[in-house]
Amino acid sequence: MSYNISITPIEKSKIDQLDFNNIPLGMSFTDHMFICDYENGQWVNPRIEPLQPIPTHPAAMALHYGQAIFEGMKAYKSPEGIPLLFRPELNAERLNKSAERMGMPEVPKELFLEGLKELVALDKAWIPPQQGSALYLRPFMYATEAFIGMRAATSYKFVIMASPAGPYFSKHIKLWAEKQYIRAAAGGTGEAKAAGNYAAAIRPTELAKAKGYDQVLWLDAAEHKYIQEVGTMNIFFKIGGNFITPELDGSVLHGITRLSVIELLKSMGYKVTERKITIDEIRQASQDGTLEEAFGTGTAVGIAYIKEIGLENETIHVSDESPVAVKVNDTLNAIKIGKLEDKFSWMTKVETELA
Ligand SMILES: *Cc1c(COP(=O)(O)O)cnc(C)c1O
């Protein structure tokens, strides 16, 4: 099915205001946004227009009751200059899983993908040329209905905006294993990419940073014993030659990088097990000398190598070098920019004649 997306181009592009050699992270946006309204049970008026503030009623339900979800993905450029998307259909599916949990309407997958591709095609000049950089894409949905009361909203907006992101240099990071605050409890919203999950994580993250750590390592809500994930990343450990990652138990975000890394590691001949992992097990492996590597996975940074995990009265040393994680990161990055054969069929080319 093809949606009739109307396009209102910007009068004068703002691209010459951006210094591609010095892109401030998350602060610059492309010329356009995709936007679509949900009214009377239907998605209507899909359009691309110049990026601008969206008028909001003070009683808009997203502001009060938090019906707001988002996605995060990137567009890369092939050596021939063709925009490439990494597994975008999985983002469309995940948005709808989040929507379901939060009592919000689904966005038809074709509408999500068409809006995304049209926007990327129109703003393709904003995909930074340097290796390691990309155009970050942020699809999101929020409740716009003006209503004070507790029920699902009846009107929403689905928007996609784009923000150029400079090269990210992976350095080894330190995690703080959090035993006071939690991110997700069984039956909660941990699996949804919901704005409220982040709201609850902001203060614990600030406190961890004040202690000298880069990110929070979240533990389970009931016992503070089982490892869930890191701030905006899933987590992997290499112990005695094999990889383990926490199982998707309902409180862990279904990371697309996580899924891809599992497939990649298996194709490299490694054993990867998804199961419950305790912080004690990681401490023990570090003491035994069997803990070889640990790393986080997520769209924003790709792979973040972990050198240390801090707890209240101790420090778990992981490793200062992460050779397998580096190899996985390099492979993933080469596939994303079309420099390595896409043997998993992960990449989607964006036809730029569309726009
Ligand atoms: C988005 C996100 C991830 C990573 O997901 P990717 O699809 O790999 O980018 C991991 N954890 C949380 C909490 C997230 O919001």
The ligand as an SDF file (V2000), in Angstrom:
LIG
                    3D

 15 15  0  0  0  0  0  0  0  0999 V2000
   16.6970    1.7310   22.7970 C   0  0  0  0  0  0  0  0  0  0  0  0
   17.2060    1.0020   23.9940 C   0  0  0  0  0  0  0  0  0  0  0  0
   18.1790   -0.0130   23.9030 C   0  0  0  0  0  0  0  0  0  0  0  0
   18.9170   -0.3630   22.6440 C   0  0  0  0  0  0  0  0  0  0  0  0
   18.1050   -0.7410   21.5930 O   0  0  0  0  0  0  0  0  0  0  0  0
   18.6830   -0.6950   20.0990 P   0  0  0  0  0  0  0  0  0  0  0  0
   17.5360   -1.1270   19.2700 O   0  0  0  0  0  0  0  0  0  0  0  0
   19.8210   -1.6300   20.0360 O   0  0  0  0  0  0  0  0  0  0  0  0
   19.0930    0.7140   19.8500 O   0  0  0  0  0  0  0  0  0  0  0  0
   18.5220   -0.6880   25.0780 C   0  0  0  0  0  0  0  0  0  0  0  0
   17.9640   -0.3720   26.2460 N   0  0  0  0  0  0  0  0  0  0  0  0
   17.0420    0.6000   26.3730 C   0  0  0  0  0  0  0  0  0  0  0  0
   16.4680    0.8980   27.7020 C   0  0  0  0  0  0  0  0  0  0  0  0
   16.6390    1.3190   25.2520 C   0  0  0  0  0  0  0  0  0  0  0  0
   15.7260    2.2910   25.3820 O   0  0  0  0  0  0  0  0  0  0  0  0
  1  2  1  0
  2  3  1  0
  2 14  2  0
  3  4  1  0
  3 10  2  0
  4  5  1  0
  5  6  1  0
  6  7  2  0
  6  8  1  0
  6  9  1  0
 10 11  1  0
 11 12  2  0
 12 13  1  0
 12 14  1  0
 14 15  1  0
M  END
$$$$
